[in-house]
Amino acid sequence: MTSHDPLALLEQIELTPGTLHVTQEMELYAPVPVGMALLCEARVAARSTRAGASFVTFELALKSPSDTIVMVGKATLLVPDKS
C-alpha cells in the first residue's frame, strides 16, 4: 500500500482496543523537501509483559531516495492482553 496519509496507514493496523502510545523519540539528521518519497525500515526492538499488558518498542529509520538516513526514532506502545 502506498499512501501519503499516515492516518490511512494506521487504519490498516489492527491494534487491541485500549492500546496506548506511551513514548516516542526522534533524531532528525537532514531536511526533507515536501513531496520527497522516503523509505521506512522498522523493527520490534523490545517486548516485555507486566501486569496483563505488553510494552512493545519499535525502532525505525527513514531514508531518502539516495539511501541517506534522514531520521531515526523509537516508539513504545502499551498493549493490553486480549482476555
C-alpha positions as CSV (number, residue, x, y, z in Angstrom):
1,M,0.0,0.0,0.0
2,T,1.3,3.4,-0.9
3,S,-0.1,6.3,0.9
4,H,0.8,9.9,1.7
5,D,-1.6,9.9,4.6
6,P,-0.2,8.5,7.9
7,L,-3.7,8.1,9.3
8,A,-4.6,5.8,6.3
9,L,-1.7,3.6,7.3
10,L,-2.8,3.4,11.0
11,E,-6.3,2.4,9.8
12,Q,-4.7,-0.7,8.2
13,I,-3.1,-1.8,11.6
14,E,-5.3,-3.8,13.9
15,L,-4.5,-2.7,17.4
16,T,-6.0,-4.2,20.6
17,P,-8.7,-1.8,22.0
18,G,-7.1,0.1,24.8
19,T,-3.6,0.3,23.2
20,L,-1.7,3.4,24.3
21,H,1.2,5.2,22.6
22,V,3.4,5.9,25.7
23,T,6.7,7.2,24.4
24,Q,8.3,8.5,21.2
25,E,11.9,9.7,20.4
26,M,13.1,11.1,17.2
27,E,16.5,12.3,15.9
28,L,16.5,14.4,12.7
29,Y,19.6,14.4,10.6
30,A,18.7,16.1,7.3
31,P,15.9,18.3,5.9
32,V,13.3,16.6,3.7
33,P,11.7,18.6,0.9
34,V,7.9,18.5,0.7
35,G,6.8,15.7,-1.6
36,M,10.0,13.6,-1.3
37,A,9.3,9.8,-1.0
38,L,11.0,8.2,1.9
39,L,11.7,4.6,2.8
40,C,10.9,3.5,6.3
41,E,12.6,0.5,7.9
42,A,11.2,-0.6,11.2
43,R,11.7,-3.5,13.7
44,V,10.4,-4.7,17.0
45,A,13.3,-3.8,19.3
46,A,11.9,-5.0,22.7
47,R,8.9,-6.5,24.2
48,S,8.1,-7.1,27.9
49,T,5.0,-8.2,29.7
50,R,3.8,-6.8,33.0
51,A,0.5,-6.9,34.9
52,G,-1.6,-8.1,32.0
53,A,-0.1,-5.9,29.3
54,S,2.8,-5.8,26.9
55,F,5.2,-2.9,26.3
56,V,6.4,-3.1,22.7
57,T,9.2,-0.8,21.4
58,F,9.7,-0.2,17.7
59,E,12.8,1.3,16.2
60,L,12.7,2.9,12.8
61,A,14.8,4.7,10.3
62,L,13.7,6.9,7.4
63,K,15.9,7.1,4.3
64,S,15.9,9.4,1.3
65,P,16.0,8.0,-2.2
66,S,19.8,8.3,-2.1
67,D,19.8,5.9,0.9
68,T,20.7,8.7,3.3
69,I,19.3,8.3,6.8
70,V,17.2,11.5,7.5
71,M,15.6,10.4,10.8
72,V,15.8,7.6,13.4
73,G,13.3,7.0,16.2
74,K,11.7,4.8,18.7
75,A,8.1,4.4,19.8
76,T,6.7,2.3,22.6
77,L,3.1,1.0,22.8
78,L,1.3,-0.4,25.9
79,V,-0.9,-3.2,24.6
80,P,-3.4,-4.7,27.0
81,D,-4.0,-8.5,26.9
82,K,-6.9,-9.5,24.7
83,S,-8.5,-11.5,27.5
